Amino acid sequence: MSELGYPGILSSMPKRNRLLLARSLKSLILLVVLSPELLLLGTSLQLQDNAYDGLLFAIHPRVSEDHNLVPKIMGMISEASSYLFNATKRRVYFGNVKILIPDTWKAHNYSQAKWESYEKANIIIADWYRKWRDDPYTLQYRGCGEEGQYIHLTPNFLLNDNLTAIYGPRGRVFVHEWAHLRWGVFDEYNNEKPFYMAGRNQVKVTRCSSDLTSIFVCEKNICTQENCIIHNLFKEGCMFLHNNTQNATASIMYMQSLSSVVEFCNASTHNQEAPNLQNQLCSLRSTWDVIMDSADFRKSLPLDDAAALPPPPTFSLLQTGDRVICLVLDVSGKMAEADRLLRLHQAAEFYLLQVVEIHTYVGIVSFGSKGLVRALPRQIRNHKDRRQLSSALPTTVIANAGVDICSGLRMGLQVIESLHGNAYGSVIILATSGGDGDISNCLSIMINSGSTIHTIALGPFVAKNLEELPTLTGGLKFFASDRASSNSLIDAFSRISSGTGDIFRQPVQLDSTGEIIDIHQYVRRTVTIDGGLGNDTVFLVMWQTSGPPDIVLQDPSGKKYFTEDFNTNPGLRSSYLRIPETAKTGPWTCLLNNTHSSRQALRMAVSSSASDDAQPPITVTARVNEAVTHFPHPVIIYADVKQGFHPVLEANVTAVIEPEMGEPVRLELFDDGAGADIIKNDGIYSRYFFSFTVNGRYSLKVHVCQENHSRRLPNSTPGSHAMYVPGYIVNAASYEIRVSKSLQKIRDDFRNALLVNISKLTPQPAGSRETFVFTLALLTKQRQQQLDGETGEGNSIYLAVRALDEAFLTGPVSNIVQAALFVPRNTSSVTAREFLILRGVVTAVGLIATICLIILVAHCTLSRKKKSRKKDNRTKLL
C-alpha cells in the first residue's frame, strides 16, 4: 500500500545550457508511503443523519467588506437545502454551515477559526481578476462520480438580485453546482454544440429532458428549425429559447432556473443522444444514476416521516486571527547524515527570509530526545525581524541523541500557546529524519489542539506513521531525498503558505533546480519574470563543498551581477542576492561555474512577488487523484495552470517524480482531453503515472515552461457551471398602451394616464416585429378633452406600454417615448373637429414608429432580457 500526500513546489530541471522560460512556478510533493488510509477529521465535510455538516464557505481577503454578503449566503443555503431535500427524494439537506470571514474585515463577535482556511474551503467567494464576470462554476477535473475541488461564486452574484433573471434563484444554482462538487456529475447542455442532428436531418437541442418545450430564434426573429441548418451546418446566431411555463420536471443539471424543474434526469427522462459532458464522461448514464451510486446515497435512506421537513441550516461565523507558526526541527544524530541539518538550515532560512508573510508570528523549537525552545513567537515586521529569527535556527546536531518527536511537538504547542493561550489557527512545521519516533503518544493532543501540522520527512528511514499528523489536521506532507542535487527541502518550505488565497501577498517560486557539475564546468539557467511579478525578487545559490562557484547573473537590460554582489555565508554554503526595487521583466540568465577541485552539486532557487495588484501572476497548483494507491494501480498527476482564475493553454508541463532512492522520472503532462485529461483546453494538465519501482515515499515536482506562443483564455469560465439563460418565451397575452402630455404623469402614474384602445392587436411570440397604427382622432371626445386638459411641455405627447398575461399579471412599464405634435395656425376655414382630425393624421406616422419600438421593448422587459451580454455560443437575443 502506498500513500500519496500533496502538495509542494513547482520547479524546473532541464538539461544544462537549455533555455527555460519559466513563469510563476509552484509544486507539489507527492508521498507514497506504507501507512493506513485515514479520514481527515475536523476539517472535512461529513454526512451525518441525512445532513451535510461542516460545509465551509470562505470569503477572499480582497473582497470589500459588505455586511449584506453573509445574509445573502445564508439565504441561498436555506433555499438550497429545501430544494436539495426534495430533489434527492428526501434523502439529504444542509445542516451546519461555516462561513470564514477574512482578517481584512473588521472584527466582530466571530468565533476563532481552527483548521479552517480559504484554501480548504468547499465554496470560495472571490472576484475575477481584471474581468468583470459572475458565472458560478465548479472546478472539476476528475472523472465521473469523483468529487470536484471547489465552487466559485462572486460577491456580485450573491448581492445583485438582477442576476437571478439570468441564472435562476440562487438556491437552485447552488444545488446545480453542489451536484458537480459532491457527486461528480456534469452539465447536460453544451454551449459548443447546442444542437445536434438525429434521424433524417432532424434538428434536436442538446438538453435533458427532451420534454422541455421551446422555439428556435434566428437573426432576432422566430424561425423554424429548418432555417437553422445550411448544408447540415447550424447557422450563426441560431438559438433555442425555452418557454417559461413548463410541465417537465427535469433536469437540474440542464436548466435549474425553470420553475418546473425540481429533479435530476433519471433513466426514464435522460437523453442519451445529447452530445454533452454527462453522456461523454459518464458512459451515457443519467445524473440520478450517478448520484444514487455515490457513497452518500449508499448509506442514506429517505426520511421515514413523509410529512416531516428538514430543520433549517445553522450557521457558524468564523474569522482567522493572528497567523502563528512554529518550526519544530529535528537535531538528533541522524540529521548529521547526508548534510541533512545543513540543507534543513538553508531551506528554513530561505523560508524565514523570503516566504513567510509580513505580520506573521514565528517561533522555533528543536528536538532530539527532548524539546528545546530556540525562539518565542516574534512578529515579522521587517527584514531585521526575519534576520533575528533566522539566527536562532539550529546549526549543530546532538551526537548520539535519539529522537522523540512528541517532545518536540508538545514544546511547539507550548510556544504557540504562550502568545494567546491557545493554538487555534496556528501552524506547526515538523521536519524530522527520525525512524523510531513514535507519535501515537501525542496524536490525540495534536488533533485537538486546533493547529495544522505540516510534515517534512528527511531521508528514507522516517517513521511510517508520520503522515497521520497532517492527514488528521489538514496539513501537507513532504518528502526530501538525500540526493545532493535535490532541492526538495527548499521546495517543501516554499509551498507552505498562509492559506489566505491572496496570491498578491505570497511569493511565487520561479525556479528550483540542482545538478552535479564537473570541475571547471558550468550550468546556465534562464528564468523569465513576467509583467505581474518583480517585487522582492531573490536569487539563492547553494553548493555542496567548501567554496562557492563563480556566479554571473545578467538582467534583461544586460546589467551583470557577480559573486561579490551576493551575500555569502560560507558556513551555510549559500549566497543570495535580493534585487533592489522592482526586477526588470524579461529573461534573467544565471551562469554558475564550478571552480572547486572536484565535481559537486550546485543548486539554485528563484522567487519573486507580485508587482501589480491589477495583474495576478501565473500560478500552478499540482495535485494527485488518490491519497493511497496499491501497485499496479496508477496515480493521476494534475497541474492547474492559470492566471487569476483564467486558464493558461499550450504550456509545456512536466512532472518530476523522485523516489526515496534512485533517479527521478520525468513525465510530460497534457491538456488534450485524452487519457487522464477529461476536458481539453481547460488549463488542467494531466497524465497517468505507472512507474513506481518500490514501496515508499515519492516526491513530486511539476515545472511549467511557457513559451512565447502560449496563450491565455481571459473570457473563458473554467470547470462546470450553471447555464447562462438569455431569455424565455413567456405568455404575454395583451398590451396596455397609455399616452399623456405630461412626462411626470406617465412616469409616476402610468395606470391613470390616457388608455389607447388596442383591442385589435394580438401579441406575437417573443422576437417578432409588431406594428399598430392609431390616430388621436380615434379617441372619444371625452378622452380628447382629458388629453388637452393636461399640462404638458409644448406640443409633445409621451407614450409607454406594458404587457399582461392570461392571469392579468403585468410586466414593468417600458421606456417612455416622446412624439411631437404639429399644430397649424388658426383659420376661419378650419373647424375644430377638422383640426383635431388633421392633428391626429400628422402624428400618425410618428406614432407608428414609436409603438413598434415600445412593443419590442415590452417583450424584452417582460422576458427579463438584460443588456446585451456575451454568450458562450456567440448568440444574442434582441
N, C-alpha and C positions, 0 to 999 in steps of 0.2 A: 504494500500500500504506500502511496506517495501523496504528500500533501503539498498543495501549491499555494503560496502566500504571495501577496502583491500589495502595493506597487513600489517602485523605486525611481530611477532616473534615466532619462534618455541620453545616450551618448553615441559617439561615432568612432569606429575603429577601422578606417580604410588602410590600405597599404601605404607604405612610405612614399612620399612625393606625390601622392594623389591629391588633387584639388577637391576640397569638400566645401560645399555651400550649405552650412547647417544653420537652421534658424529655430530658436525657441524650443530647445530640446528638453524633454523630461523623460524619465524612465521608470521602469518597474522592476522590482526584484521578485522573481518567481522562486518560490521554495518548493522543493519536492522532498518530503521527509517521511520517515516511518513513525507516524503517530496517529491516534484515532481522530476521526472526524467529529468535531464538536459544534454545538449550536451556539451561535452568537447571542449571549444573554444580555438583557438590559438595554441594548441599543437597537434591537431588531423589532420589526413589526410582527405581531403574533395574532393568530386567530383563536379566540377562546370563547366557547359557548355562543357561537354564531356571530360574534362581534370582533371586528378588527381593532386591536388595541395597540397604541404606540405609533400610529401614523404620524410622521414628522414633516411639518412644513418649516421651511427656513427662508427668511427674507434676506436678500443680498444686502451687504453693508452699504452699497452705493444707491440703494433705493431711498428716496427722500421720505422723511418721516411724515406719515399721514395716518391719523387716528381712525379714519374710515376703513383702512385696509383690513385690519383684523376682524371687525364685524362683518365685512364682505366675505372673508374666508369662512367665518363661522356660518353665515347664511348659506353659502354654497355647499358646505359639507352637510348641513342639516337637510337641505333639499336633496342632495345626492344620496344620503343614507336611505330615505324613504323610496326613492326611485330605484336604487340598487336592491333593496329588500324585495320589492315587487318583481323586478326584472329577473332575479335569481330564484323566483318561486319560494320566497320566504326563507331563504337559507342564510344570507349574510347581510350585515349592516355595519356602520361605523360606530365604534364605541368611544374610547378615549383618544383624543387628538392633541398633539403637541404643536405649538407654534413658537418657533425660535425667533426672538427679536434680536436684531443686530446690536452690537455695542456702540454703533454710531447713532442710535436713537437714545433719547433721554431715558434715564432710569425711572421706573415706576414700581408699583408693587408686584414685580415679576418674580417668579421663582428662579433660583440659580440653576443653570444648565449643568449637567454632569457629563455624560459621554456625548451628548447631542452636539452636532456641528453642522454647518452648511454643507460640507462635503459628504455628510452621511444622510442627508435629507432625502425623503421619498418625493417631495414636491418642493421645487425651488421657485421663489418669486423674484424675478430679475428682469431688468430692461435689456432689450437687444442693444448691442453696441453699434453706434453710427447710424443704423437704420431704424426707423420708427415702424414697428410692426407688432402685432398682438396675437399671432397664430399660436394657440395652445398646442403643445406636442409632447410626445413621449420619446425619449432616446431609447431606441430598441434595436439592438444589432445581433441578438442571439436568435435561435431558431424557434419554430412553432412550439408553443407551450412553455417557453422559457421566460423568466421574468425580465423586464426592462431595467434601465438604470435609474431614471427619474422622470417626473413630469415637470415641464417648464411652463409656468404661467407668468404673464407680465402684470405689473401693477395696474396698467390701464385696462387690461381685460377684466380685472376684478372691480375696478372703480367706475368704468364707463358703461352705463346701462344701455347705451345705444348699440353696443356690440352684441347684445342678445338677439338683435334682429338678424345678425349675420350667422352666429353660431348656435343660437338657441339658448334656453335657460342655462345658467352656469352649472347647476347641479347635474343636468343631463350631460353637458360637455365633460364634466369631471368623471362621470361613470364611463363614458366612452374612453377617456384616457386611462382610467383605472383598469379597464379590461386589457389594454395594451400592457400596462406596467405589471400587473399582478399575474395575469393568466397567459400572456404571450400570444394573444390573438392579433390579427392585423386588419387594416382597413378593407372595406368591401366596395369602395369606389376606386377609381383610377383616373387621376387628372390627365395623365399622358394618353390614356386610351378610354375616353368617356363613353365611346360607342364600340360595338363590335358587330361583325356580320355573322348571321346564323341562317341556316337553310338556304333558300334561293334568294340571295341578296337581301335578306330581311335584316333591317337595322334594329339592334337591341341596345339598350342602355346598360352600362356596367353598373349594376346595382344589386341589392338584396333587401327585400324580396322583389320579385317581378310583379307583384300585385300593386305596387305603387303607381298611381295614375299621374299623367303629366302630358306636356305638349312639347313639340320642337319649336325653337325660336332660331331664326337665321336672319342675318342682316337687319336685326332690330324689328322684325315682323314675325307674325305667326307663319309657319310653313309646315308642309308635310315632310315626313321622314325622307321621301324621295329627293326633296330639294337639298338634303344634307349630303348627298352622295354624288360625286363626279368621278366617273371611271373607277368605281369601287374605292374611292378615297373620300374622306369626310371633308366637307367644305369648311374653310377657315371662318370662324365666327359662329358656327352652328353650336347650339347648346340645348339643354334639356331642362325645362322648368317643371317642378312638381306642383300639384295642386295643394293648397294649404290645408284643405279639408280632405282627410283620407280615412279609409277603413282598415288599411293594412297596419298591423301591429309591429312589424319588423322592418328594419333591423337597427339596433343601437349602433352597430359598427358601420352602418351606411349613413343614416341621416337621423341622428338623435333629436334634431331640432324640431321635427314634425310632432305635433301634439299626440297623434295616434300611436306613435312608435313607443312601445313600452317593453319590448323584449328583444332578445338576440335571435338571429336566424337559427332555426333548428333543421332537423332532417327534412321536414315537410315544406319549409319555406325557403331553404337555401338554394341559391342559384349557382350551380356548379359550372355553368358555361362562362360566367363573367370573368374577364381577364384581370383579376385583382390579386393583391398580395395574399389575402387569406386563402384563396384557392391555390395560388402558386406555392406558398410555403407550408401549407397545412394539408397538402395532398387531397384537395377538394373537400375537406371536412368542413362542416358548419362551425361557426363560432361557439354555439352552445355545446356541441360535441366536444370541442377542445376544452372549454371551461369545465364541463362535467368530469373530464378526465384529470383535472388538476388535483393536487394534494389537498387543497382547501375543501373541495366538494366530496372527496373520498371519505372525509371524516366529519362532515357537517350535514345533518339531516334537516329538513324543513321544520320550523317551529310547530309544535303539536297543536296549539290553540289557533284555529283558523281565523278567529276574530281578533287575536292579540296583535298589537302593533309594537314594533321595537322601541325601546327607550331612545330619546333623542341623544345625539352625541354630547360628550362632555369635553371641555377644552382646558388645557394647561398652557399658560403663557410663561415662557422661559426666556431668560436673557443671559448671554455669556458675560462673565466677569473679567477680572484681570487675567491675562494669559500668564501662566506659571509653568515653567519647565524645569525638570531636574535631570541632569545627566548622571546615570549610575554606571560607573566604568570599572571593569574587571582589571585588577593589577596582580592577580595570582601568578604563580610560577609559569603556567602555560602561556602567559602573554609575552614571555621572552622569546618564544619560538617564532621563527619566520618574520621577525620585526613587527609582530602584531601590535605591541603597545606604541611603537613609533608611528606606524601607519594610522592607528586609532587617534593618536595625538594630532597628527596632521589633519585628519578629517574633522575631528571635534573643533579644532581651532578655525578651520575654514567655515564650519557651521556657525561658530560664535561671531566671527568677524564679518560674515557675508550673508548668511541665510536667515538667522533669527530676526524677526520683525522688530522694529522700534517699539518701545514701551513694554516689551515682554520682560517678565521677571525670570531669571535663570539662577539655579543653584547647582552645585556639583558635589557628588559623592563618589568615593572609590571603595572597593571592597576586595578582600581576599577571603580569609577565614572570618573576618568581621568587617563591618562598615565603618567608614571614616568620612566626616564632613570636611570638605575642602573649601566650599564657598556657600554661605547662606544666600537666599534669593536676593538678587541685585537687579534693579530695573535698568534696562538698556535705554539710554537717552542720547548717547553719542558714542564716538569711536573710543573714547577714553574708557567708558564702561565696558566695551567689548574687549579691549586690551586687558583690563583688570581681571575680567573673568577668565580669559584665555591663559593668563599667568598662573591660575590655580589648577590647571589641568595636570594630572599625574605624569611624571616623566620616568619613573623607575618602577620595576616590579618588586614584589616582596618574595625573596628567594624561598623556595621550598614551601610556600604557603599554599594551602588548599583553597577551595572556592566554596563559599556559602552565599548563593545568590539571594536567598531570603534575607540575610542580614543586610545586604546592600539595598534591597527593595524597601525593607522596613525603615532604614535610615533615610532613604529618599522620601518616603511619606512624611517622616518627622520634619524634614527640611521644608517640604511644601506646606505642611500644616502650621509651621512656625509663622507664616505670613498672615493667614486669615482664619486659622483654626480648623479648616477642613481642606480636603483635596479635590472638591468638586470642580470639574472642568479643567483640571491640570493634566500635564503630560509627563510621563517618565520615559526616557530613552535608555534602555538597558543594552549594553554591549558586553558580551562575555564569550570566552572560549572554554568555559568550564564544562567538562564532560561528566562530572559526578555531582553536579549541583542539583539538588532535589528541590523543586519549587512547590511540591504538594503541601508543605507545612504552612505556606503563606498564600496559597492560591485564593482561599476564601476571603482573606483580609484585603487582598489587592482588588478582587472583583467588586467588593462592597465599598471600596474607598471613593469611587467616583472619578478615579484617574484613568486616563487612557494610556496603555503601555505599548510602546513600540520596541521590538527586539531586533538586535543585530547579532547573528551567530558568526563568530570568527573561527575559521578552520573547520575541519571535518569531524571533530570529536565533541561537539556541544551536546548537552543533554537533549534527548529526543523529545521530551515533553515541553521544551522551552516555548514553542509556538502556541501552547494553550493560553498563555498570558495575553497576547494580542488578540487571539480568537475570541476570548471571553470578555475583553474590554473594548473591542472595536479598534484595536491598533493595527499597525502594519508589521510585516515580517520581512526581514532582510537576511541575506547570507553573503559573507565576504570571504572569498577563497584566499589561500596563501600564495597564489601566484604573484611573483614580484612585479609583474607588469599590470596587475589588476588594479583598477581604480574603484572597485565596488564599495569600499568604505566611504569615499567621497560621494559616490552616487547615492548611497543609503541616506546619509545625513542631509544631502541636498533635497531629497524627496519629502522629508518631514516638514510640513508647512503648518501654519496656524489653523488651517481648516476653515477660514472665513470665506473662501471663494473669491476674494478680491485679488485678481491677478496683477493689478497695478501696484500692490504693496508687497508682492513676493518676487524675489529674484528668479530669473529664468536661467537654467543651465544650458549654455550653448555648446559646450564640448566637454568631453571627459574621456580620456584615452591614455593608453600606455603601451610601450613597445620595448623589446630588448634591442639595444643598439650596440653594434660592434665599435671597437676603438677607432677613433678618427672618422666615424661615420655620423650622419646627421639624419634627422627626421624633420619634415616640413609639414606644418598644419596651416590650413586656411579656414577661417571662420568668418561668416558674414553677419554683420549686425544690421538688422533691418530698421526701417523707419520708426517702429514702435518701441525700440529699445535704445540703450545708450547711457542711462544713468547708472552710477555706482558700478562701473564695469571693472572686473578684476581678472587678471591672468595669473594663474598659480602653476608653478613648475616644481616638480619633486624628482629626486634622484635616489639611487639605491646605495651608493658607496660614499666615499669621503668628500668629494668635491663636486660643485655644481657644473653643469655643462655651459658652454658658451651660448648665450641667448641673444637673438636678434629678432625684434618684433617691429613690423612695419605696418603703419596705419594706411587707410585708403588714399591719403594725400601724398604718401611717400615718406613721411616722417618716421625715423627709426628710434627705437629704444633698445639699449644694450644691457648686459648683465649688471653693470654698475648702477643702472637706473632702477633695478629691482631691489626690494627689501629682502635681504637674505638672512636666514637663520641656519648656520652650519650644523648646529646640534640637532635641529629638526629636519635637516636635509630638505629645505624648501625655500623658494623665493617667490615673492608675489609683487605684482605691480597694479596699483589702483589708478585708472585713467582719470585725470582731473576733469572736472565739469562733465559734459556730455560727450561720449565717444562718438567719433565720426561714423556715419553709416557707410556700409560697403564692406569689402573683403579686408580682413586683418590677417597677415601672414606671419607665422612664428617659426623660426628655424632654431632647432636645438642640436648642438654639435657635441658629441661625446669626446671630451678631451682627456678623460681618465685613462689609466694604463690598461684597463681591461673592459670587456663588454659589461654593460649594466642596463638596468631598466630605467627608462625615463618616462615620467608621467606628466600630464598637463590637464588642467581644468579651467574653463572659462565660464563666467556668469555675468549677467547684466540685468538691469531693472528697467521697467517701463519709463519712457521719457515723455510720453504724450497721453494725457488722460482721454483724449478723443479717439485714440487708435490703439486697441489692445494688441499685445504681441501674439504671435502664432504659438500655440501650445500643443503639447501632445500628452495624452493620457493613455497609459498602457494597462491592459487587464488580461486575465485568463478566464476561461469559462468555468473551471471547476477548482474548488479548494483541495480536492482529493482525487487522485487518479490511480488506477491499477493497470499495470502492464498487461496486455499490449494496447490499452485504450489511449488514444491520442489526447493531447491538450490543444485547445484552440487559443491562439495568441491574437489579441486585438490591439490596435493602436488608433486612437481617436485624434485626428489632426484637424485643428480648427483655429480660426481667428475670432475671438469672442465666442459667439455661438454659430458662426458660419463655417461650413466645412471647407477644407482645402483639398483640391483634387490634383491628381497627376504628380504626386510627390513620390520620391524613391524612399521606401520604408523598409528597414532591415532589422530583424531581431537577432540578438547575440545571446545564446544560451550557454552558460558556463557551469559545468558540474563541479562537485567538491574536489574531484581530482580528474585531470585530463584537460584536453584543449577545448576551447569554446567552439560552438557550432553556430554558423551564420544561416539565417533563414529570411528570404525576402517575403514581405507581406504585400497583399494585393487588395485593390478596391474595384474588382471587376465583376462582382455578383456571381462568382463561380466558387465551387468548393465550400470552404468555411465562410466565405463572404456572401451574406444573403442578399444584400442590396448594392447594386452598382452605383458608384459616384455619390456616396453619402458621406465621404470623408472618413469612413471606418475601414481600416486596412487589416486584413485577417489572413490566417493560414493555420492549417493543422501542423502540429509538431509530434513526430513519432519517435525520434531518435534518442530515447532515454537509454543510456548504456548500463546504468547501475541504479539501485535504490539509493535514496538520499536527497540532500538539498541541491537545488539547481538555482543559479542566479540568472535572471533575465534582464537584458538591456534592449532598448529599442532606439535606433537612431534614424533620423529623417534627413534626407538630402532634398532640398527644394531648389530645383534648377530654375533658370530664368523663364522657362515655358510653363512652369506650374501656375495654376490659376485658382482663384477663389470663387465661391458662389455667394455673392453678397445678398442675393434676393431669394435664396432657397431656404426652405424650412427643413431641418434635419428630422429624422425619425418619423413616427406615425402621428397623425394629427387629425382633429375633427375637421369635417368638410366645411369649407367656406361656401356659404349659400348666397348666390347673387340675387335671388328673388323667388317669389312663389306666384302661383295662379290662385287668386282669391275670388270669392263671389261678390264682385262689385255690381249690384242689381240696378241701381238708378243713380242719377246725378242730381245735385241741388246747386243751381246757379243763382247767385244774387248780385244785385247791382246797386250802387249808391253814388251820389255826387260827393259824399264825404269819405275821405280816406280813413279817418279815425273811426267812423261808424262801421264800415265794412271790416275793419281790422279787429275792433274791440267788441262789436255787437253784431256779428255775422247773421245770427238767427233772426234778427229784426230788420235786416236790410231788405230791399225790394226783391221779391222772388220772381224769377223768369219762368214762364210756362215752357217746359221741355218734355211734355208728355209723349211726344212723338219720337223722342230719342231713345234708342235701345243700346245700352252699353255693349261693346265688343270685347273679346278677350284681351288680356294684357299684351301690350306691344303693338296693338292695332292703332291706325290713324283714323280719327273720327272728325267729322265736320257737322256743325249745326249752325244754321243761319236764322237770325231773328232781327226785327227792327223795333225800335221804340214805338212805332205806330201800332204795333200789335198789343201794346199794353192797354188796359182799360183806362177810361178817363180818370177814375179814382186813383189808379196807380201812377198815371202820368202826373197828376196833381201832387201826389206824395213825393215823387222824384223832384218835381220843380220846386217844391216847398223846402227841400233840403238845402242847407247852407254848404255850398261847395267851393272849390278853388277854381275860379274861372269857368271855362266851358269844357270841363273834363268830367268823365264818369269813371268809376272803378268797379271791376268785376272780380269775383272769386268763385271757386267751385269746391265742393266736397262730394265724396261718394258714399252710398249707402248699400248695405247688403239686404238679403231677404228678411232678416230679423230687424231691419231698420236700425242696425248699428252703423254709426257714422265714422268715417275716417277723418283725419285732421283737415283743416281748411288749407287750400292750395296757396301758392303765391298770389299776390294781388296784381292785376294788370290794369293799366290806365289807358283810356281811349279819349281822344279829343272830339268835341262836338263843333261842327261848323254852323254858326248862327248868322244868316244873311240879314242885311239891313231891312227894317220895317218898310213896307209899301202898302198903299191902299188897295192894291190889286191882289194881295195875297191874304186869304182868310186865315184865321187862327188854326183851323183844322188842317188846312193845306200846309201851313208852316210846320205843324208837328209831323205831318207825313214826310215833308221834304227833309226835315231834320233827321228823321229816322232813317231815310234812304241813304243819306250821305255818311251816316255812321255804320251802315250795314257792312261795308267792306272791311272796316277796321274790326268790327265785332267778329266776323267770320274767322279772321286770323287769330284773334285773341282767344276765342272759345276753343279752337283747335289746340292751341298751346296749353290752355288751362286743363282741358280734359286729359291730355297726356301727362301733365304734372300730377293730376289727381290720381291717375292709375299708379304711377310710380310711388307716390306718397303712401297710398293705401297698401301697396305691395311691400312697404318698408324698404324701398330701394334707397340705398345710401348714395353718397357721392361716388363718382367714378373711381374704381379701385382695380388695381392689378389682380388678375385672376390666374391661377396656375395653368389652366388650359387655354389662356390667352383669348378669352371671350369676354364681352361686356354686354350689359343689358341697359337699354335706354329707359 
